[in-house]
């Protein structure tokens, strides 16, 4: 079973006999997964397992769920914020779904967005931390680190996607939750993302749920704003290139529905969409199919995400130009509280 089929089953989009059989099986397996996660967390909470401290501050960005909450643009935002304050930053990540001997799409994208920030990919993030410190880093940003408790951190930032905050309400594999909501008690700050794609009454309800575990002044709202277009040659274009045009989208990210909404927000008329499993590595055949399907649908442009663009080299498919929509993170509520807690790392002078 591929990831797209799996998500269609746990989300309830599929109601065929196979989905009806598999969901109870997934639910049974979730009991074992949840128990293992709870035991592991208690071992750390009680001090039986100990996190390894390092000599510089560590900030972790992570999720309660698997998949797309928008970590990559926020890792870039955070890195750029500290750089602007004169702090030497290094990124640490696991390198999830990288091909042997290569780096993954997130590193390729972050290298472009933050070219002066060294990025260490290694499942052993404690070892990466020591290397980064030896190389002169004064702050470590741990990407996707909320459940990686081996490395001690000074601040845990948790991202919650307003569109699908609780991963269909179940732990893996019945849902997408890595741990229960109560894990938010470990969070130092919560960023609720894609708030512009969530009805106000549902956003208010979600914020109230989060406030059961995190104080209100430790919660901020974030939206992702389309900034422009870029292609594999590094050429850029205004979003006006999209307005009113027939566009075909493709992506291999954790939240394809969010990307489709981004295309609409950019002014495109979406005539089709091809979704692949998160972190998918595109083959020549994949790209030929995308181009063929887009041409048959009457598309004028093929659009993808910046994270997908770094994995391909083509500027055109079936004669249609391929562009990525560049996204920027914007804190629309709680920005002052968020920056205040970042300054408490001790690396940045307090605001006067």
C-alpha positions, 0 to 999 in steps of 0.5 A, a space after each residue: 500500500 502506498 502512502 496516498 492510499 493509506 491516507 485516503 483510508 485513515 482520513 475516511 475518504 475511502 469506504 470500500 471493503 478494504 478500507 473497512 477491514 484495514 481501519 480496525 486493524 490500524 486501530 488495534 496496532 495503534 494501541 501498541 504504538 501508543 503504549 510504546 510512546 507513553 512508556 518512552 516519554 515517561 522514562 524521560 519524564 521520570 529521569 530514568 532516560 536522560 537527555 544529553 545537554 550541549 554547551 550552546 542553546 538548542 531550539 527544537 521545531 516539531 509536530 504532534 503529527 506526521 506530515 506537513 505542518 509547514 516546518 520548513 518555511 518556519 525553520 527558514 524564518 527562525 534561522 533568518 531571524 537569529 542571523 539578523 540578530 548576529 547569531 551563528 546558527 546551525 541546523 540539525 535534522 535526521 535526513 528523512 527519506 534521503 537516498 543513500 549517499 544523498 541529502 533529502 529535499 528539505 536540506 536542498 531547499 533550506 540550503 537555498 533559503 538559508 545559504 549561510 547556515 550549515 545543515 547537518 543531517 544524521 540520525 544521531 543528532 547528538 553527534 551532529 550537535 557536537 560537530 556543529 559546535 566545534 565548527 562555531 555554532 552558537 545556536 542549534 535548531 533541531 528540525 522535527 525534534 519534538 519526539 527526539 528527546 535524546 538531545 536536551 533543548 532550551 525551547 520546544 516549539 510545536 507546530 499544529 496545522 489548523 487544517 488537520 490539527 489532530 491527525 484524524 483523531 488517532 495515533 499511528 497507524 490509525 491516524 497521524 498522531 505521533 503522541 496524544 495531545 497531552 504531549 503539548 505540556 512539554 511545549 514551550 511555544 505552539 505555532 498554529 499554522 495555516 490559520 487563514 485556511 481554517 474557518 474562524 469558529 474552528 480556529 477559536 475552538 482549536 486555540 481553546 483546545 491548545 490552551 488546555 496545555 499551553 498558556 495563551 501567551 505561548 500560542 501564536 497564529 501563522 499563515 503561509 503567504 505565496 511570495 512569487 515563482 521560481 524555476 530550476 534555473 533560478 529565474 523568478 516571476 511575479 505571482 501575476 503570471 498565475 492569475 486567471 490561468 489554467 494551472 496543473 499542480 503536483 507535489 509530494 508533501 505532507 499536506 497536499 490540500 494546503 498546497 492546492 489552496 495555495 494555488 487558488 490563493 495565488 490566483 490560479 484556476 486549478 484544472 488538475 493535481 497529482 499527489 505523490 507520497 511525502 518526500 517522493 523521488 521523481 522518476 523520468 516516467 513520473 515527470 512525463 506523466 505529469 506533463 502529459 496529464 497537464 497538457 491533456 487538461 489544458 493547463 497553461 502552467 505546471 506548478 509545484 512546491 519549492 521543496 519538490 522543485 529542488 528534486 527535478 531539473 526540468 524547466 518544461 514538461 510537455 512544453 509547459 513551463 514548470 514553476 514552484 510557488 515560493 512561500 513565506 511564513 507570516 505570524 499574524 497573531 502573537 508575534 511579540 510573544 514569540 520573539 520575546 521567548 526567542 530572546 530569552 535564549 540569552 543570545 539576543 539583546 532584549 528589546 528596549 
